[in-house]
Amino acid sequence: MVSEPESLLLGQFWSVTSFTNTFRGLVVYRKNRFAISSLVLATFLSACSSKPAQQAGAEAGAPQAMPVQTVTVAPQPVPVSDEYVSTIKSRRSATIMPQVTGNLVQISVRSGDRVKAGQLLMVIDPLKQEATVATQKSTEQQKLAVFEYNQVEVERQRKLFAAGVTSRDTLDQAEQAYKNSKADYESSTAASKSQENELAYYRIRAPFDGIVGDVPVHVGDYVASSTLLTTVDENRDLEAYIYIPTERAGEVRRGLAVDILDNSGKQIERTAIDFISPQVDDQLQGILAKAAVHSPLLRTEQLVKAKVVWSTEPAPTVPVLAVTRLGGQTFVYVAENNNGKYVAKQRAVKLGDTIGNEYAVQAGLNNGDKVIVSGTQFLVDGAPVQPLG
């Protein structure tokens, strides 16, 4: 018989023995599994190494040619042009300045108001001039009374002279007084009309339909003939003022095409030169040329770019997408035939103006070159390519 302590100790012994046998079995299993995996890997490598050396050498050879789209360079009509800074001006643009002096007592408009021809803009204090007009009117009435008396008197003297009652000398004096009073009255009438016209200058009106510009003056300001009151502009009958350098004087002519461009270079309108100044501007040393414009996008006094097209000549062009830039230099890739196979060759080019979606090429390409237009970001100089078009 085994005592209870001995039975407990014997159970622990068998438990430890069972765990040890199980652990050894796992180790043997993992060793066998590793051996099987090693055998499979060795078999796979052996199968791979059994390929012919010639086939392996072929796979490690030159890279496959990349298919690319190409365009053949051909001469296209390219405009020869120059860009100048131009100012848009309106033929219906007025600078409002007073013709009389005085203090402003009324300003009837604000900047940006749309006004009609003859509409009241401002009033300069007219009291002094109104008094002058009233005085002149009184003088005119006095001259009229004298004239009317002499007119009656000369008629009476003529009748008396005809009846033999009065002398010739008396008639001559009456006629002379009549003529003097008539001239004096007509002079007074003209003076009254002049003073009335002068009075009208104290009420400043719009010369035509348009929009009021800035109003730099205020009620109470003293203004003179040199004071700028405001401007009135009508955004129509616009012209582009272009100053052509004198070295181009022999080429500028009426009818030359002009492209009006915005600040980003986008064309706003195409027009033509319709006026050439016979004089040279002494400050700019340029010849003023004008071209009518009609685009609603343009405003008076707006600065734009004016591209004057002198002529059109054939030149090679390339699509914009074909051009790459590196370090400030422009390049294109050309598919060159090398012993029956095509390779991509990087070629520096000098670009001209943009014509639609293409650049005019001034140097670097020849007619007939195949310019690559697709996949240029994956190309390197000398890479094999397969042109598709």
Beta strands, then each sheet from edge to edge (+ up, - down):
strand 1: 66-68
strand 2: 70-72
strand 3: 75-90
strand 4: 93-96
strand 5: 102-107
strand 6: 114-115
strand 7: 120-124
strand 8: 203-205
strand 9: 210-212
strand 10: 222-223
strand 11: 230-233
strand 12: 238-245
strand 13: 257-261
strand 14: 267-280
strand 15: 286-293
strand 16: 303-319
strand 17: 324-326
strand 18: 329-338
strand 19: 341-348
strand 20: 350-355
strand 21: 358-363
strand 22: 370-372
strand 23: 384-387
sheet 1: 1+ 23+ 19- 18+ 17-
sheet 2: 2+ 22-
sheet 3: 20+ 21- 16+ 3- 12+ 15- 14+ 13-
sheet 4: 4+ 11- 9+ 6-
sheet 5: 8+ 7- 5+ 10-
end
